[in-house]
């Protein structure tokens, strides 16, 4: 093992697939930061950075934060010293334009992407899981229809991205069903065979 892991990963998976949990475990395992767009947004907004102020204006107006603001935030984050030896991106890229943007960002640092991990799930089971969670958390607006629509949106949004990464030979599909630790082990096993950059 000796040498430090250098892993540049993207994590994808539908809502309720336990992506956030797995992202944390993987990042710890490889000693790389887990970079979630939600966290970057919050950090920028709470620090009152120029980008944060801009993002907040859109969010307060109930609008999507435009790509260029998100791209810039991600660019800044993966240029921080702790991301030198790698990172795990969660929630980005979401569009084909962002895939291209990320290519440019990584290329400019002289690195390359190592793998894109996609958690595959049984949709009915995930909807069931999310309905249970909504019940426990008292989220009355999380109806079966709403949850299914979110799954569909994810499918529509990410299907083209998954194909791009599949064509590049970077895609690793992992069964996301079952116990959390079993899924984590499957991801580690799949990443073990990835040549490190």
Backbone as JSON, one array per atom type, in Angstrom:
{
  "sequence": "XXXXXXXXXXXXXXXXXXXXXXXXXXXXXXXXXXXXXXXXXXXXXXXXXXXXXXXXXXXXXXXXXXXXXXXXXXXXXXXXXXXXXXXXXXXXXXXXXXXXXXXXXXXXXXXXXXXXXXXXXXXXXXXXXXXXXXXXXXXXXXXXXXXXXXXXXXXXXXXXXXXXXXXXXXXXXXXXXXXXXXXXXXXXXXXXXXXXX",
  "N": [[0.84, -1.2, 0.0], [1.74, 1.41, 0.98], [2.29, 3.96, -0.75], [0.59, 7.14, -0.92], [-2.89, 7.23, -1.58], [-4.1, 8.34, -4.66], [-6.87, 9.55, -5.67], [-9.37, 10.51, -7.83], [-12.59, 11.02, -7.84], [-16.04, 10.61, -8.88], [-19.24, 10.55, -7.5], [-22.28, 9.04, -8.03], [-25.84, 8.62, -7.87], [-29.25, 7.71, -7.36], [-31.74, 9.71, -5.53], [-31.96, 8.77, -2.15], [-30.36, 6.58, -2.3], [-28.35, 6.39, -0.55], [-26.06, 7.77, -0.99], [-24.62, 9.96, 0.09], [-23.74, 8.98, 2.59], [-22.08, 6.84, 1.78], [-20.2, 8.27, 0.32], [-18.84, 9.67, 2.32], [-17.57, 7.54, 3.72], [-15.88, 6.48, 1.7], [-14.26, 8.65, 1.09], [-12.91, 8.98, 3.52], [-11.53, 6.55, 3.64], [-9.72, 6.77, 1.5], [-8.43, 9.02, 2.22], [-9.14, 11.52, 1.2], [-10.83, 14.64, 0.44], [-14.39, 14.73, 0.75], [-16.39, 16.2, -1.49], [-19.18, 17.92, -1.55], [-21.69, 19.5, -3.44], [-23.7, 20.81, -2.09], [-22.53, 21.33, 0.44], [-20.42, 23.03, -0.35], [-21.84, 25.19, -1.32], [-23.16, 26.04, 1.03], [-20.92, 26.68, 2.61], [-19.78, 28.83, 1.16], [-21.89, 30.67, 1.22], [-22.18, 31.07, 3.99], [-19.69, 32.12, 4.61], [-19.84, 34.41, 3.26], [-18.71, 34.91, 0.74], [-17.95, 36.37, -2.5], [-19.06, 34.76, -4.48], [-20.81, 33.29, -2.93], [-22.6, 35.24, -2.07], [-23.76, 35.9, -4.5], [-24.9, 33.42, -5.22], [-26.76, 33.17, -3.17], [-28.57, 35.16, -3.75], [-29.91, 34.1, -5.97], [-30.94, 31.76, -4.82], [-32.58, 32.78, -2.79], [-34.49, 33.95, -4.34], [-35.73, 31.78, -5.19], [-34.72, 30.5, -7.37], [-32.76, 28.41, -9.62], [-29.31, 28.09, -9.0], [-27.08, 29.46, -11.29], [-25.11, 27.61, -13.7], [-22.48, 28.73, -14.1], [-21.81, 29.92, -11.66], [-21.91, 27.77, -9.86], [-19.94, 26.14, -11.07], [-17.65, 27.7, -10.69], [-17.46, 27.71, -7.91], [-16.95, 24.99, -7.41], [-14.56, 24.72, -8.8], [-12.86, 26.42, -7.28], [-12.93, 25.0, -4.9], [-11.75, 22.46, -5.48], [-9.24, 23.24, -5.95], [-8.13, 23.74, -3.56], [-5.63, 23.06, -1.03], [-6.05, 20.57, 0.33], [-7.23, 19.0, -1.54], [-5.36, 18.26, -3.27], [-4.29, 15.67, -3.46], [-6.38, 14.32, -4.37], [-10.0, 13.84, -4.64], [-13.49, 13.48, -3.84], [-16.29, 13.88, -5.64], [-19.59, 14.86, -5.05], [-22.74, 15.2, -6.24], [-22.11, 16.75, -8.32], [-20.68, 16.55, -11.54], [-23.85, 17.75, -12.88], [-24.91, 18.24, -15.3], [-24.35, 17.97, -18.88], [-22.84, 20.09, -19.76], [-21.52, 20.78, -17.43], [-19.93, 18.53, -17.13], [-18.05, 18.89, -19.14], [-16.9, 21.24, -18.22], [-15.77, 20.38, -15.82], [-13.88, 18.61, -16.82], [-12.06, 20.43, -17.94], [-11.26, 21.83, -15.63], [-9.93, 19.8, -14.14], [-7.98, 19.01, -15.91], [-6.46, 21.32, -16.04], [-5.07, 21.2, -13.7], [-3.34, 19.26, -14.19], [-4.1, 16.68, -13.78], [-6.17, 13.67, -13.9], [-9.47, 12.23, -14.13], [-10.3, 9.45, -12.11], [-12.34, 7.5, -11.65], [-15.88, 6.91, -11.97], [-18.32, 6.39, -9.78], [-21.32, 4.71, -9.69], [-24.23, 4.24, -7.94], [-26.44, 1.64, -8.13], [-29.89, 0.96, -7.85], [-32.86, -0.69, -6.62], [-35.68, 0.63, -7.76], [-38.36, 0.64, -6.71], [-37.95, -0.27, -4.13], [-36.37, 1.73, -3.07], [-38.09, 3.93, -3.19], [-39.95, 3.06, -1.35], [-38.3, 3.02, 0.93], [-37.72, 5.75, 1.19], [-40.27, 6.73, 1.64], [-40.8, 5.63, 4.12], [-38.86, 6.99, 5.6], [-39.79, 9.58, 5.32], [-42.07, 9.41, 6.77], [-41.14, 8.92, 9.37], [-39.65, 11.27, 9.75], [-41.63, 13.06, 9.58], [-42.22, 14.3, 7.17], [-44.54, 15.47, 5.37], [-44.94, 16.29, 2.78], [-43.51, 14.62, 1.21], [-44.63, 12.57, -0.77], [-45.49, 9.43, -2.37], [-45.69, 9.95, -5.11], [-44.25, 12.34, -5.45], [-41.71, 11.52, -4.65], [-41.19, 9.51, -6.55], [-41.14, 11.1, -8.83], [-38.86, 12.6, -8.37], [-36.96, 10.6, -8.6], [-37.28, 9.98, -11.28], [-36.5, 12.4, -12.47], [-33.84, 12.44, -11.72], [-32.95, 10.26, -13.2], [-33.42, 11.2, -15.82], [-31.75, 13.45, -15.88], [-29.18, 12.44, -15.26], [-28.7, 10.21, -16.85], [-27.58, 10.77, -19.5], [-25.03, 11.66, -18.68], [-23.95, 9.48, -17.4], [-23.67, 7.78, -19.56], [-21.66, 9.13, -21.04], [-19.45, 8.86, -19.33], [-19.32, 6.13, -19.26], [-18.62, 5.53, -21.87], [-16.04, 6.51, -21.77], [-14.8, 4.65, -20.31], [-14.72, 4.89, -17.57], [-16.69, 4.3, -15.83], [-18.08, 2.8, -12.94], [-20.3, 0.56, -11.87], [-22.16, -0.05, -9.02], [-23.92, -2.22, -6.94], [-26.3, -0.8, -4.99], [-27.96, -1.72, -3.03], [-28.99, -3.23, 0.1], [-27.13, -3.87, 3.19], [-25.46, -1.06, 4.63], [-22.65, -1.3, 5.14], [-22.0, -3.46, 3.51], [-22.41, -2.44, 0.97], [-20.45, -0.45, 0.97], [-18.16, -2.06, 1.05], [-18.37, -3.34, -1.43], [-17.93, -1.16, -3.09], [-15.27, -0.46, -2.41], [-13.97, -2.8, -3.24], [-14.42, -2.67, -5.98], [-13.05, -0.34, -6.6], [-10.49, -1.01, -5.98], [-9.26, -2.16, -8.16], [-8.83, -0.13, -9.86], [-6.51, 1.66, -11.74], [-4.2, 3.85, -10.24], [-3.9, 7.39, -10.51]],
  "CA": [[0.0, 0.0, 0.0], [2.72, 2.48, 1.11], [2.1, 5.28, -1.35], [-0.74, 7.7, -0.65], [-3.86, 7.07, -2.67], [-4.49, 9.54, -5.4], [-8.12, 9.17, -6.3], [-10.3, 11.57, -8.2], [-13.82, 10.25, -8.07], [-17.36, 11.22, -8.88], [-20.19, 9.62, -6.94], [-23.64, 9.3, -8.5], [-26.84, 7.65, -7.43], [-30.56, 8.37, -7.19], [-32.1, 10.1, -4.17], [-32.3, 7.64, -1.29], [-29.45, 5.45, -2.52], [-27.34, 6.4, 0.51], [-24.86, 8.27, -1.64], [-23.87, 10.81, 1.03], [-23.1, 8.09, 3.57], [-20.99, 6.12, 1.11], [-19.2, 9.27, -0.05], [-18.05, 9.93, 3.53], [-16.72, 6.37, 3.98], [-14.87, 6.35, 0.65], [-13.32, 9.77, 1.25], [-12.08, 8.66, 4.7], [-10.7, 5.41, 3.27], [-8.64, 7.2, 0.62], [-7.81, 10.22, 2.75], [-9.41, 12.64, 0.3], [-12.04, 15.33, 0.87], [-15.66, 14.51, 0.06], [-16.82, 17.53, -1.89], [-20.58, 17.92, -1.99], [-22.04, 20.85, -3.87], [-24.49, 21.41, -1.0], [-21.58, 21.84, 1.44], [-19.69, 24.16, -0.92], [-22.79, 26.31, -1.35], [-23.35, 26.53, 2.4], [-19.67, 27.3, 3.06], [-19.64, 30.12, 0.5], [-22.92, 31.57, 1.71], [-21.92, 31.45, 5.38], [-18.49, 32.97, 4.66], [-20.16, 35.66, 2.57], [-17.83, 35.14, -0.4], [-18.64, 37.0, -3.63], [-19.87, 33.72, -5.12], [-21.87, 32.95, -1.98], [-23.59, 36.32, -2.13], [-24.44, 35.75, -5.79], [-25.72, 32.2, -5.14], [-27.85, 33.41, -2.23], [-29.58, 35.97, -4.46], [-30.73, 33.17, -6.77], [-31.66, 30.83, -3.93], [-33.64, 33.54, -2.12], [-35.54, 34.21, -5.33], [-36.29, 30.48, -5.53], [-34.24, 30.08, -8.69], [-31.56, 27.58, -9.67], [-28.04, 28.82, -9.1], [-26.6, 29.15, -12.63], [-23.92, 26.78, -13.86], [-21.16, 29.36, -13.96], [-21.54, 30.14, -10.23], [-21.6, 26.44, -9.32], [-18.65, 25.72, -11.62], [-16.58, 28.49, -10.05], [-17.34, 27.24, -6.53], [-16.3, 23.68, -7.45], [-13.17, 24.97, -9.22], [-12.13, 26.93, -6.11], [-12.82, 23.96, -3.86], [-10.81, 21.38, -5.8], [-7.89, 23.8, -6.0], [-7.62, 23.89, -2.2], [-4.52, 22.13, -0.8], [-6.45, 19.21, 0.76], [-7.73, 18.24, -2.7], [-4.19, 17.97, -4.1], [-4.08, 14.24, -3.7], [-7.61, 13.71, -4.85], [-11.26, 14.31, -4.08], [-14.67, 12.74, -4.25], [-17.35, 14.85, -5.93], [-20.93, 14.33, -4.85], [-23.72, 16.21, -6.64], [-21.54, 17.5, -9.46], [-21.5, 17.36, -12.44], [-25.26, 17.38, -13.06], [-25.29, 18.46, -16.7], [-23.26, 17.69, -19.82], [-21.98, 21.29, -19.77], [-20.66, 20.69, -16.24], [-18.95, 17.47, -17.39], [-16.98, 19.54, -19.92], [-16.27, 22.22, -17.33], [-14.96, 19.61, -14.88], [-12.72, 18.14, -17.6], [-11.13, 21.56, -18.05], [-10.72, 22.09, -14.28], [-8.99, 18.75, -13.73], [-6.86, 19.06, -16.86], [-5.62, 22.48, -15.71], [-4.2, 20.85, -12.57], [-2.45, 18.21, -14.66], [-4.59, 15.37, -13.32], [-7.28, 13.09, -14.66], [-10.48, 11.57, -13.31], [-9.99, 8.02, -12.0], [-13.52, 6.64, -11.78], [-17.2, 7.45, -11.64], [-19.05, 5.32, -9.1], [-22.77, 4.89, -9.75], [-24.97, 3.27, -7.13], [-27.68, 1.2, -8.78], [-30.85, 0.56, -6.83], [-34.19, -1.13, -7.01], [-36.44, 1.86, -7.58], [-39.51, 0.47, -5.81], [-37.46, -0.4, -2.76], [-35.9, 3.05, -2.63], [-39.28, 4.75, -2.95], [-40.47, 2.55, -0.08], [-37.37, 3.47, 1.97], [-37.89, 7.2, 1.34], [-41.58, 6.95, 2.25], [-40.62, 5.31, 5.55], [-38.09, 8.09, 6.19], [-40.67, 10.75, 5.35], [-43.01, 9.14, 7.85], [-40.4, 9.1, 10.62], [-39.26, 12.68, 9.87], [-42.84, 13.89, 9.48], [-42.24, 15.09, 5.92], [-45.82, 15.13, 4.74], [-44.94, 16.6, 1.34], [-42.81, 13.54, 0.49], [-45.55, 11.51, -1.15], [-44.94, 8.47, -3.33], [-45.6, 10.59, -6.43], [-43.15, 13.31, -5.39], [-40.46, 10.75, -4.59], [-41.0, 8.89, -7.87], [-40.79, 12.16, -9.79], [-37.45, 12.91, -8.11], [-36.18, 9.5, -9.18], [-37.35, 10.15, -12.74], [-35.68, 13.55, -12.81], [-32.45, 12.01, -11.6], [-32.71, 9.41, -14.36], [-33.35, 12.03, -17.04], [-30.59, 14.34, -15.78], [-27.86, 11.8, -15.21], [-28.5, 9.16, -17.86], [-26.58, 11.15, -20.51], [-23.72, 11.78, -18.05], [-23.49, 8.1, -17.16], [-23.22, 7.26, -20.86], [-20.38, 9.77, -21.36], [-18.38, 8.24, -18.53], [-19.24, 4.72, -19.67], [-17.82, 5.54, -23.11], [-14.64, 6.79, -21.45], [-14.28, 3.53, -19.54], [-14.51, 5.31, -16.18], [-17.88, 4.0, -15.03], [-18.13, 1.62, -12.09], [-21.64, 0.44, -11.31], [-22.15, -0.86, -7.8], [-25.25, -2.49, -6.38], [-26.45, 0.03, -3.8], [-28.96, -2.27, -2.12], [-28.46, -4.06, 1.18], [-26.55, -3.2, 4.34], [-24.53, 0.03, 4.3], [-21.25, -1.76, 5.1], [-21.83, -4.34, 2.34], [-22.28, -1.57, -0.2], [-19.12, 0.17, 1.08], [-17.16, -3.07, 0.67], [-18.46, -3.52, -2.88], [-17.29, 0.01, -3.73], [-13.83, -0.61, -2.22], [-13.5, -3.9, -4.1], [-14.44, -2.19, -7.37], [-12.03, 0.7, -6.77], [-9.17, -1.63, -5.81], [-8.67, -2.54, -9.45], [-8.64, 1.08, -10.67], [-5.13, 2.13, -11.69], [-4.21, 5.19, -9.63], [-3.22, 8.41, -11.29]],
  "C": [[0.88, 1.27, 0.0], [2.36, 3.84, 0.57], [0.7, 5.82, -1.07], [-1.64, 7.51, -1.86], [-4.06, 8.39, -3.36], [-5.73, 9.17, -6.19], [-8.96, 10.41, -6.6], [-11.58, 10.91, -8.67], [-15.04, 11.13, -8.16], [-18.31, 10.15, -8.35], [-21.59, 9.99, -7.44], [-24.59, 8.23, -7.98], [-28.14, 8.39, -7.19], [-30.81, 8.79, -5.75], [-32.47, 8.86, -3.37], [-31.39, 6.45, -1.45], [-28.35, 5.41, -1.45], [-26.0, 6.92, 0.02], [-23.97, 9.08, -0.66], [-23.09, 9.99, 2.04], [-21.9, 7.4, 2.96], [-19.84, 7.07, 0.75], [-18.26, 9.54, 1.13], [-17.08, 8.79, 3.79], [-15.57, 6.27, 2.97], [-13.8, 7.42, 0.83], [-12.37, 9.49, 2.42], [-11.07, 7.58, 4.34], [-9.49, 5.85, 2.44], [-7.93, 8.47, 1.11], [-7.96, 11.42, 1.82], [-10.68, 13.35, 0.77], [-13.27, 14.9, 0.06], [-16.22, 15.9, -0.23], [-18.25, 17.47, -2.39], [-20.97, 19.35, -2.33], [-22.86, 21.56, -2.8], [-23.58, 22.05, 0.04], [-20.85, 23.08, 0.93], [-20.6, 25.4, -0.93], [-22.91, 26.92, 0.04], [-22.1, 27.26, 2.89], [-19.51, 28.69, 2.45], [-20.66, 31.14, 1.01], [-22.6, 32.03, 3.12], [-20.67, 32.32, 5.51], [-18.71, 34.29, 3.95], [-19.2, 35.97, 1.42], [-18.65, 35.78, -1.54], [-19.56, 35.99, -4.32], [-21.06, 33.34, -4.24], [-23.0, 33.96, -2.02], [-24.44, 36.19, -3.4], [-25.4, 34.55, -5.74], [-26.95, 32.44, -4.28], [-28.96, 34.22, -2.89], [-30.51, 35.06, -5.27], [-31.58, 32.29, -5.88], [-32.83, 31.54, -3.25], [-34.8, 33.82, -3.05], [-36.19, 32.9, -5.79], [-35.86, 29.99, -6.9], [-33.02, 29.18, -8.56], [-30.32, 28.47, -9.73], [-27.44, 28.46, -10.47], [-25.28, 28.38, -12.63], [-22.62, 27.51, -13.56], [-20.8, 29.64, -12.5], [-21.14, 28.83, -9.57], [-20.21, 25.98, -9.78], [-17.49, 26.41, -10.9], [-16.35, 28.02, -8.62], [-16.59, 25.9, -6.49], [-14.83, 23.86, -7.81], [-12.33, 25.44, -8.03], [-11.88, 25.83, -5.09], [-11.78, 22.91, -4.21], [-9.38, 21.91, -6.02], [-7.32, 24.02, -4.61], [-6.61, 22.78, -1.91], [-4.95, 20.71, -0.44], [-6.95, 18.36, -0.4], [-6.6, 17.91, -3.67], [-4.07, 16.51, -4.46], [-5.36, 13.52, -4.12], [-8.84, 14.29, -4.18], [-12.37, 13.37, -4.53], [-15.78, 13.77, -4.44], [-18.72, 14.21, -5.8], [-21.93, 15.44, -5.22], [-23.24, 17.09, -7.79], [-20.68, 16.53, -10.22], [-22.94, 16.84, -12.55], [-25.7, 17.51, -14.51], [-24.09, 18.15, -17.59], [-22.29, 18.88, -19.89], [-21.03, 21.25, -18.58], [-19.61, 19.6, -16.39], [-17.75, 18.08, -18.13], [-16.19, 20.5, -19.05], [-15.31, 21.51, -16.37], [-13.71, 19.07, -15.58], [-11.63, 19.22, -17.64], [-10.46, 21.83, -16.7], [-9.63, 21.09, -13.93], [-7.75, 18.79, -14.62], [-5.9, 20.19, -16.48], [-4.72, 22.2, -14.51], [-3.24, 19.72, -12.95], [-2.85, 16.81, -14.23], [-5.65, 14.82, -14.26], [-8.26, 12.45, -13.67], [-10.19, 10.07, -13.29], [-11.21, 7.13, -12.24], [-14.78, 7.41, -11.43], [-18.01, 6.29, -11.06], [-20.54, 5.63, -9.13], [-23.43, 3.81, -8.91], [-26.25, 2.91, -7.87], [-28.62, 0.66, -7.71], [-32.13, 0.03, -7.44], [-35.12, 0.04, -6.69], [-37.6, 1.73, -6.6], [-39.07, 0.42, -4.36], [-37.0, 0.94, -2.21], [-37.07, 3.97, -2.34], [-39.88, 4.37, -1.6], [-39.63, 3.08, 1.09], [-37.57, 4.96, 2.26], [-39.24, 7.54, 1.96], [-41.53, 6.69, 3.75], [-39.92, 6.48, 6.26], [-38.96, 9.33, 6.34], [-41.65, 10.65, 6.53], [-42.36, 9.45, 9.2], [-40.08, 10.59, 10.83], [-40.45, 13.63, 9.8], [-42.85, 14.78, 8.26], [-43.48, 14.74, 5.11], [-45.83, 15.39, 3.23], [-44.22, 15.53, 0.52], [-43.76, 12.39, 0.2], [-44.87, 10.57, -2.14], [-44.73, 9.1, -4.7], [-44.41, 11.55, -6.5], [-41.82, 12.57, -5.45], [-40.17, 10.1, -5.94], [-40.56, 9.92, -8.91], [-39.3, 12.53, -9.62], [-36.53, 11.86, -8.72], [-36.12, 9.64, -10.7], [-36.44, 11.28, -13.2], [-34.2, 13.18, -12.78], [-32.07, 11.19, -12.83], [-32.52, 10.21, -15.63], [-32.08, 12.87, -17.05], [-29.28, 13.59, -15.95], [-27.63, 10.73, -16.25], [-27.47, 9.56, -18.92], [-25.16, 11.24, -19.94], [-23.11, 10.39, -17.85], [-22.96, 7.5, -18.47], [-21.87, 7.83, -21.27], [-19.25, 9.06, -20.63], [-18.22, 6.75, -18.85], [-18.36, 4.62, -20.93], [-16.34, 5.76, -22.83], [-13.99, 5.65, -20.65], [-14.03, 3.86, -18.07], [-15.62, 4.84, -15.24], [-17.74, 2.71, -14.22], [-19.53, 1.57, -11.49], [-21.63, -0.52, -10.14], [-23.58, -1.01, -7.3], [-25.37, -1.74, -5.05], [-27.46, -0.5, -2.8], [-28.3, -3.1, -1.04], [-27.89, -3.22, 2.31], [-25.51, -2.17, 3.9], [-23.1, -0.48, 4.16], [-20.98, -2.7, 3.93], [-21.62, -3.52, 1.08], [-20.89, -0.92, -0.21], [-18.06, -0.8, 0.61], [-17.16, -3.31, -0.84], [-17.76, -2.38, -3.61], [-15.77, -0.11, -3.62], [-13.26, -1.68, -3.16], [-13.41, -3.44, -5.56], [-13.32, -1.18, -7.61], [-10.61, 0.14, -6.64], [-8.46, -1.91, -7.14], [-8.46, -1.32, -10.36], [-7.18, 1.52, -10.6], [-5.1, 3.57, -11.17], [-3.36, 6.18, -10.42], [-2.04, 8.99, -10.54]]
}
